[in-house]
Amino acid sequence: MRYLGILAVAFGVAVGGGATAQQRYDGAKIKILSTNSAYDLELKKFAHEFTEKTGAEVQFDLFGYAPTVQKVSVELLTRSDSYDVVYLGSEEFGRYASGDILEPLDNYIDMKSADVQDFIDPVLRLYNKDGKQLAFPHFAATQLLYYRADLFEKAGIKQPPQTWEEFRNDCDLLRKADIQCTALRGQPDTGENIWFWGQVLYGFGGKYFADEPADLTPTVNSPAAVEALKWYTDVMTNFTVPGSISATFDDVVIAMQQGRIAMTVEGAPTAGRILDPKLSKVVGKLGFALPPGGVSGRFPPFAGQAYVIPAASENKAAAAAFLQWATSKDLMKRISLDSTFVAITRTSLWDDPEIRAKHDYDYGHGSFAATYAETLRGAPEWYYPRIPEFKEIGDRLGRALQEAVVRSKSPEAALDDAQGDAVEIVKRAGYLK
């Protein structure tokens, strides 16, 4: 059995009144399951400070994104007590938000405190279920348009594209100037090609369901969805670097970082890697803009990454104290200043002079930090539908996108087949009869 008898000697809060990083948890060992992201690696480096303050030891098991998601699924669905804190992306939140799988943080932390209120509200709400806060986010994700101002000038392009049609037309102008246009995510997965393509779908006037949450009839083969896939197939086939058909976000980041492309729409949090002075060939050459939109508007991707406490954990109070410390404003600032991490979830830090000085990346073609903040303000909370089954539907739809790109099916046929499978998924879940 895991350690049960935690000695909690409160310095600032009485025992039972809450969990803070000022309490003692001597003898506790908090086990963390998360990704090997910049934030987690920095957190591991600073964890000795939490141990010094609280007496609780901290052990990290960090893996790549896909293995982490798989391991988290096993841990949570089997109600394992092996870990006390685990990573959870907002696209997976619906799978675990019900059924007493996750421990509400309200049991340990005052949600009305100034510290909690400092979180960016839409990101915090991503992890709220029926009024209970089930996670604290450490990562606010959206996408920006990154573009090479020097190559745009060479191709005669006067400003970054405002619409998806302009994006495609600019690719044509770049090709005529013998410049490789872009790289985009092609890996068939909810967190890869669907994460990017969703904004194209919305921009063209499409949506995943008829009227979420009232009517969950899938609509992934609508005329608007077909047009969105035709656009994606055209750009992927004619204007992306070789290998884009299975490209992950990492491949796209490297293509931009190494100067192989003129523009892309990719994760705002990856700017630190793209512009890492030790690796980048595009420092001083990039501009930043909002992602393009369509006839229905602009819909930047929006998601969060957070830490949750499994309900099966036997160290919940210590884990809650760790969560509060790990996502605190002061530590998040230190991590950002010490690394490439910039996916800040604290409202107050976006205007912090030191953060701006390090991460603004303004080379005369737009402020990165200002563009990031503006994109977050305009990104819809509902970018990913919040039903547990959307991951399965998104993965299936991701395969449909790839089928169209490799031309094993037409866009219409690929989406018709995905529509049929999506209908079966929602019927199985009881949303449709």
Number of C-alpha atoms within 10 A of each C-alpha: 5 11 10 10 12 17 15 20 15 19 12 13 13 12 13 11 13 19 29 23 24 16 24 23 26 17 16 25 22 21 20 23 24 25 22 17 14 18 23 22 17 19 18 18 11 15 19 15 11 18 19 11 13 24 21 26 18 18 15 20 15 18 15 11 15 11 13 20 20 10 15 20 16 12 18 21 12 11 16 16 17 17 24 28 25 24 24 26 20 22 24 21 25 19 19 17 21 12 8 12 19 21 21 23 25 16 17 20 19 14 14 9 9 9 14 19 13 16 23 18 13 18 25 23 19 26 25 16 14 7 10 16 22 26 30 29 29 25 23 23 25 25 27 25 21 24 26 22 23 15 20 21 12 13 19 13 15 10 14 23 21 16 18 22 14 15 21 20 14 22 24 19 18 25 15 11 15 10 19 20 28 26 31 30 29 27 21 24 22 24 22 20 27 25 27 22 22 23 28 32 26 23 24 24 18 23 23 25 16 14 12 15 12 9 11 18 19 24 21 25 23 18 14 19 25 22 19 25 27 18 20 24 22 15 21 23 17 14 22 20 19 11 14 20 23 15 19 20 21 13 17 25 22 18 20 27 23 15 17 18 23 23 29 24 24 25 23 25 20 22 25 21 20 25 23 16 12 7 13 17 16 18 15 16 18 25 22 28 24 22 27 23 23 20 11 13 15 23 23 28 28 27 25 25 24 25 28 27 28 29 19 20 21 22 25 22 25 28 32 29 24 25 24 22 19 24 25 19 21 12 15 25 20 15 22 22 17 13 16 20 24 28 24 25 27 27 15 12 19 19 13 11 10 14 18 18 12 16 19 19 22 18 15 12 18 15 17 23 23 17 19 24 16 13 24 25 13 15 20 16 17 12 18 21 19 19 18 17 17 21 21 15 23 26 20 21 26 23 21 25 30 25 20 22 24 13 13 12 16 19 25 19 16 23 26 18 16 25 23 13 17 25 20 16 18 19 14 12 13 9 14 14 9
